[in-house]
Amino acid sequence: MRVFLARRSAAGGVDLGDAGVEQVAGCGAWVAWRQGDTVTARHALREALDTDSTYRLAQHLYMAINQGIPAEGFLDVCRTSGREQEADDEAALRNH
């Protein structure tokens, strides 16, 4: 899986830099899932979690895929959560 993802990333001109295996696998999983390839996504996430079991993005993606949540639905939740966090941060700054 690692070689597969690295080849696909390199072919697209993406510089992997110092990214760890778990980040590369997590990104590859996201792309695969968005394209409807849950098998590749699961394999990539399993590799990410085998490398770093505390990698939260991989944990959340793996759970969402296994629960049958569509990628777009997961993205909507992330967007909503991000907006709520930004609002909380702004409120905290105003109160200090």
Residue pairs with C-beta under 8 A, 6 or more apart in sequence:
1 25
1 28
1 43
1 44
1 47
2 21
2 24
2 25
2 47
5 24
5 25
5 28
5 44
6 16
6 24
8 28
9 16
9 24
9 28
10 16
16 24
20 51
20 52
21 47
21 48
21 51
22 47
22 48
22 49
22 51
22 52
22 55
22 58
23 48
23 55
25 44
25 45
25 47
25 48
25 51
25 58
26 44
26 45
26 48
26 55
26 57
26 58
26 61
28 40
28 41
28 44
29 40
29 41
29 42
29 44
29 45
29 48
29 58
29 61
30 41
30 61
30 71
32 38
32 40
32 41
32 44
33 41
33 61
33 65
33 71
34 71
38 65
41 61
41 65
42 62
42 65
42 66
45 58
45 61
45 62
45 65
46 62
48 55
48 58
49 55
49 58
49 59
49 62
52 58
60 74
61 74
64 74
